[in-house]
Amino acid sequence: MKQAFLKQLAAAALGLALTAPGLSRAAWPDDKPITLIVPWAAGGSTDILARVLSEGLTQSLKQSVIVENRSGASGNIGSTYVARAKPDGYTLLVGSMSTHTMNQALYANMPFDGVKDFTPIAELALVTNTMVTHPSVPANNVREFIDYLKANPDKVAYASAGQGSTNHLSAALFEKAAGVKMVHVPYRGGAPAVLDTVAGRTQVLFSAGTQTLPHVQSGKLKLLAVTEEQRSPLLPGTPTVAETLPGYELSVWYGAFGPAGLPADLTTRLNKEINLILKRPDVVKKMADMGVLLLDTTPEQFAKTLTRDADKYGKLIKELGVTAE
């Protein structure tokens, strides 16, 4: 009798474990530190945002949250590391739109799928993407610039951070929408692309406001437009390219991800904690001063954006014939 009872008790316990797997998982976070992987070098806006999150999460979760930079291969090295990590909430990624929605179409052999191999946690921010020219260009708005290009074919050069970069894609999309042609001058990174545009060796650049706005404020570059669908709340007086070329749009976002299979309860908790940090006035101001607009999204909303943009930019990159090689 006693033996039968013990068997029934064991069976009930097994059934409970199978129907409620969350109950069998250790409390999160325990005494193990959480690592935020940044797939870019230290010092950039992605890295700065990750360190803001690291500080805030360390305080709210009562556990160490460490930022680790694993740069290289256009963000693929650090992203691959997270894609292959155990989905236990201890290895997370602060990534960007380019790595998750563009690289799949730019590189022939990708080590991960930007959508399928990750759990979207929160869309963190939009980076104000600007269209700037050297002051020597005799155009004060997008229409005048298009007219100048048509009157001077193949005489205007645009800089980029390299083949397949968002700078490159923004300019290629502009050429297609406006029916114009420019000379592409790729650099090994965004910094030299900005510096050569400031020096006048290239005449136009599509780049994040984090890189261009200080030079606009000093008069070394001229701001013509932003590339998002709507005007940026951070630059309300600056028109969009789409106001001249309807349908033109390229938005650059940052997002927080976990590996595919991250438990729903951890995803929900991380989303809540991150959104609370992004609403802090000091954080909002710090990022706004850099041209970064912070967001408040659910995992489901971010998942829709991720899927939509992967499809959109994948098709666009193939249509434009842009490659990273």
C-alpha positions in Angstrom: 0.0 0.0 0.0 2.8 2.4 1.0 4.8 1.5 -2.1 1.8 2.2 -4.4 1.3 5.6 -2.7 4.9 6.5 -3.2 4.6 5.6 -6.9 1.5 7.8 -7.3 3.3 10.7 -5.5 6.3 10.4 -7.8 4.1 10.3 -10.9 2.2 13.4 -9.7 5.5 15.2 -9.1 6.7 14.3 -12.6 3.5 15.5 -14.1 3.8 18.8 -12.3 7.4 19.3 -13.5 6.3 18.6 -17.1 3.4 20.9 -17.1 5.1 23.8 -15.3 8.8 23.8 -16.5 9.2 27.3 -15.0 8.9 25.9 -11.6 11.9 23.6 -12.1 14.2 26.4 -13.2 16.4 28.1 -10.7 15.4 31.6 -9.7 16.8 34.3 -12.2 19.0 36.0 -11.7 21.0 34.0 -9.1 24.6 34.7 -8.2 25.8 34.5 -11.8 26.6 37.8 -13.6 24.7 38.7 -16.8 26.7 39.7 -19.9 25.6 42.2 -22.4 27.4 41.6 -25.7 28.0 44.6 -27.9 29.1 43.5 -31.4 30.9 46.8 -32.0 33.9 48.6 -30.6 33.7 50.5 -27.3 32.9 54.2 -27.4 30.1 54.2 -30.1 26.4 55.0 -29.4 25.5 51.3 -29.2 28.2 50.8 -26.6 27.2 53.9 -24.6 23.5 52.7 -24.6 24.6 49.2 -23.5 26.5 50.7 -20.6 23.5 52.8 -19.5 21.4 49.6 -19.5 24.2 47.7 -17.7 24.2 50.2 -14.9 20.4 50.3 -14.6 19.9 46.6 -14.7 22.7 46.0 -12.1 20.7 48.2 -9.8 17.2 46.8 -10.5 18.2 43.1 -10.7 20.6 43.3 -7.8 23.1 41.4 -9.9 26.2 42.3 -11.9 25.5 43.1 -15.5 28.7 43.4 -17.5 29.2 44.9 -21.0 31.5 42.9 -23.3 32.6 44.2 -26.7 33.0 41.5 -29.3 33.5 43.5 -32.5 34.3 42.5 -36.1 32.7 41.3 -39.3 30.1 44.1 -39.4 28.7 42.9 -36.0 28.5 39.3 -36.9 31.1 38.0 -34.4 29.4 39.3 -31.3 26.0 38.4 -32.6 27.0 34.9 -33.5 28.3 34.4 -29.9 24.9 35.3 -28.5 23.0 33.2 -31.1 25.0 30.1 -29.9 24.7 30.9 -26.2 22.4 29.0 -23.8 19.0 30.8 -23.6 19.1 31.2 -19.8 19.1 35.0 -19.5 22.8 35.3 -18.7 24.0 36.2 -22.2 22.2 39.0 -24.0 22.9 41.2 -27.0 22.6 45.0 -27.7 22.4 44.8 -31.5 21.5 47.0 -34.4 19.2 47.0 -37.4 22.1 46.4 -39.8 23.2 43.1 -38.2 19.7 41.6 -37.9 18.0 42.8 -41.0 20.7 43.6 -43.6 23.7 41.3 -43.1 21.7 38.2 -44.2 21.3 39.7 -47.7 24.8 41.3 -47.8 26.9 38.3 -46.9 26.9 35.0 -48.8 27.7 32.8 -45.8 26.1 34.0 -42.6 26.7 32.2 -39.3 23.2 33.0 -38.0 19.7 34.1 -39.0 19.0 37.5 -37.6 15.3 36.7 -37.0 15.1 33.0 -36.2 18.2 32.7 -34.0 17.3 35.4 -31.5 14.5 36.3 -29.0 13.5 40.0 -29.4 13.3 41.6 -26.0 12.9 45.3 -26.7 13.5 47.8 -29.5 15.6 50.3 -27.6 16.1 53.4 -29.7 16.1 55.1 -33.1 19.3 56.7 -34.2 18.6 59.9 -36.1 20.0 59.2 -39.5 21.0 62.4 -41.3 21.8 63.6 -44.8 24.6 66.2 -44.7 26.7 67.9 -47.3 30.0 69.9 -47.3 29.2 73.6 -47.2 30.8 74.1 -50.6 27.8 72.2 -52.2 25.4 74.9 -53.5 22.2 73.3 -52.2 20.2 74.1 -49.1 17.6 71.4 -49.3 17.0 68.1 -50.9 15.3 69.4 -54.1 18.2 71.8 -54.7 20.7 69.0 -54.1 18.9 66.7 -56.7 19.0 69.6 -59.2 22.7 70.1 -58.6 23.4 66.4 -59.1 21.5 66.3 -62.4 23.5 69.3 -63.6 26.8 67.7 -62.5 26.5 64.0 -63.2 29.2 61.8 -61.6 30.9 64.8 -60.1 29.6 64.4 -56.5 31.0 61.8 -54.2 29.4 60.3 -51.1 31.3 58.7 -48.3 30.4 55.5 -46.4 31.7 53.2 -43.7 32.1 50.5 -46.4 30.3 48.3 -48.8 26.9 47.3 -47.4 26.9 49.8 -44.6 23.8 51.8 -43.7 25.6 54.9 -45.2 26.0 53.0 -48.5 22.4 51.7 -48.5 21.0 55.1 -47.7 22.8 56.7 -50.6 22.1 53.9 -53.0 18.4 54.2 -52.1 18.6 58.0 -52.6 20.1 57.5 -56.1 17.3 55.1 -57.1 14.5 57.3 -55.7 15.9 60.6 -57.2 17.1 59.1 -60.5 20.6 60.4 -60.0 24.1 59.0 -59.9 26.9 59.7 -57.4 30.4 58.3 -56.9 30.7 55.9 -53.9 33.9 56.3 -51.8 33.9 53.6 -49.2 36.1 53.9 -46.0 37.0 51.4 -43.3 34.6 52.8 -40.7 32.4 55.8 -40.1 34.9 58.1 -38.5 37.1 58.6 -41.6 34.0 58.9 -43.8 32.8 61.8 -41.6 36.3 63.4 -41.5 36.7 63.4 -45.3 33.3 64.9 -45.8 34.2 67.6 -43.3 37.4 68.2 -45.3 35.5 68.3 -48.6 37.2 65.3 -50.2 33.7 63.8 -50.4 30.6 66.0 -50.7 27.7 64.2 -49.1 27.2 61.7 -46.4 24.2 59.8 -45.0 25.1 59.0 -41.4 23.9 58.9 -37.8 23.5 62.2 -36.1 25.8 60.9 -33.4 28.6 61.4 -35.9 27.4 64.4 -38.0 25.5 66.8 -35.7 28.5 68.2 -33.8 30.0 69.2 -37.2 26.6 70.7 -38.3 26.6 72.7 -35.1 30.1 74.0 -35.8 29.2 74.9 -39.4 31.5 72.3 -41.0 28.7 70.3 -42.4 25.2 71.3 -43.8 22.1 69.4 -42.6 19.6 68.8 -45.4 17.3 66.1 -44.1 16.7 63.0 -42.0 16.0 59.6 -43.6 13.3 58.4 -41.3 9.6 58.2 -42.4 8.7 61.1 -40.1 10.5 64.1 -38.7 12.6 63.4 -35.7 11.3 64.9 -32.4 15.0 65.7 -31.7 15.2 67.8 -34.9 11.6 68.9 -35.6 12.7 71.7 -38.0 14.6 69.3 -40.3 12.6 67.8 -43.1 12.6 64.2 -44.1 14.0 63.1 -47.5 10.5 61.6 -48.1 9.0 65.1 -48.1 10.8 65.6 -51.4 11.0 61.9 -52.5 7.8 60.2 -51.3 8.4 56.6 -50.2 12.1 57.1 -49.3 12.7 55.8 -45.8 15.6 54.2 -43.9 15.4 54.0 -40.1 18.3 52.8 -37.9 17.3 51.1 -34.7 19.1 49.4 -31.7 17.5 46.5 -30.0 18.0 44.1 -27.1 18.0 40.3 -27.9 18.5 37.0 -26.2 19.3 33.7 -27.9 16.3 31.9 -29.5 14.3 30.1 -26.9 14.7 32.6 -24.1 11.8 31.8 -21.7 8.8 34.0 -22.0 8.9 35.1 -18.3 12.5 36.2 -18.6 11.8 38.1 -21.8 8.8 39.9 -20.2 10.8 40.8 -17.1 13.8 42.0 -19.0 11.5 44.1 -21.3 9.9 45.7 -18.2 13.2 46.5 -16.5 14.8 47.9 -19.7 11.8 50.1 -20.5 11.9 51.6 -17.0 15.6 52.5 -17.5 14.8 54.1 -20.9 12.2 56.4 -19.3 14.6 57.9 -16.8 15.0 61.6 -17.5 18.8 61.6 -17.2 19.0 58.7 -19.7 16.6 60.3 -22.1 18.6 63.5 -22.1 22.0 61.8 -22.4 20.9 59.8 -25.4 18.9 62.7 -27.0 22.1 64.9 -26.8 23.7 62.2 -29.1 20.8 62.2 -31.5 19.3 58.9 -30.1 15.6 58.7 -29.5 14.6 56.1 -26.9 11.6 53.9 -27.3 9.1 51.9 -25.2 8.1 48.7 -26.9 6.9 45.2 -26.1 8.7 42.0 -27.2 5.8 41.4 -29.6 6.0 44.9 -31.2 9.8 44.5 -31.6 9.3 41.1 -33.2 7.0 42.6 -35.8 9.5 45.4 -36.6 12.3 42.8 -36.8 10.5 40.6 -39.3 9.2 43.5 -41.3 12.6 45.1 -41.7 14.4 41.9 -42.5 12.0 41.3 -45.3 12.1 44.9 -46.5 15.9 45.5 -46.5 16.6 42.0 -47.7 14.5 42.7 -50.8 15.9 46.2 -51.2 19.6 45.1 -51.0 19.1 42.5 -53.7 17.2 45.0 -55.8 20.0 47.5 -55.6 22.6 44.9 -56.1 24.5 45.9 -53.0 27.0 43.4 -51.4 29.5 43.6 -48.5 32.2 41.8 -50.4 
